[in-house]
Amino acid sequence: MSCVRVLLADDHRILAEGLKSLLVPEFDLIGVVEDGRAMVEAAKALKPDVIVADITMPQLNGIEALEEIRKFDHHARVIFLTMHRDVTYARRALEAGAVGFVPKHSALRELVLAVRAAAQGRIYISPTLAGEMQNPSETADPVAVLSLRQREILRLLVDGLTTREIGSKLHISARTVEAHKYRMVESLKVKTNAELIHFAIKHGVVGP
């Protein structure tokens, strides 16, 4: 398995160092990046066999980055390693085309197994989540109602940018930003920017 080429994407540097110590003895670690945009560019340039990625990252979250990678690589094998234990995140990851999902608290004993499975074309779901994944009574993912643009705006709101600043950064008008915010408020059934921000953090659209 030492020939398996792995790309690591995680914005927590201390955690990334720990993950590197797990991966390097077993695989060929070809790169480490710290945000979703960099993950997309590295996947395009380095063509790794397996990508190990956090879900909550700057620029694009891991799932959005995978959706971008899918546009030029339909066979990318991505494992999400995340602090989120909620099965909705695992479902979102698999729907986006991921082949593995491991909670960070299980990384020490499960990450190498997950990468090996991905390299062999198999799907790996942490045993702590596998049973719940089969439960049809789980509620739908509330983030699914948001467009990619709305998630970008939401992240910038959390960063403290004003409507005008968001519009300038995304090259759209302030009125368009307000229209997206209105649709998010309606879709998510919240009332204020503070509630939007709370939603974003709670559901992993952005980090806390």
Order of alpha helices (4+ residues) and beta strands (2+ residues): beta-alpha-beta-alpha-beta-alpha-beta-alpha-beta-alpha-beta-alpha-alpha-alpha-alpha-alpha
